[in-house]
């Protein structure tokens, strides 16, 4: 019950700018595919869109909620 979707900032924090296709450190995140991953952050200006991270190049993209993107869950850690 402590797993959730990350927000845009959290998901963007694992982008590795020195890497491309995928834009992530594969030692830390093995088997990450170079494609879009959803965040739980909505686009506040358009209810039909939400924010995702494109792990081909690390871009933050606002896109239609109907797109088929992957999900990377994070675990909520309570002190």
Buried (B, 14 or more C-beta within 10 A) or exposed (E): EEEEBBBBEBBBEBBBEEBEEBBBBEEEEEEBEBBBBBBBBBBEEEEEBBBBBBBBBBEBEBBEBEEEBEEBEBEEEEE
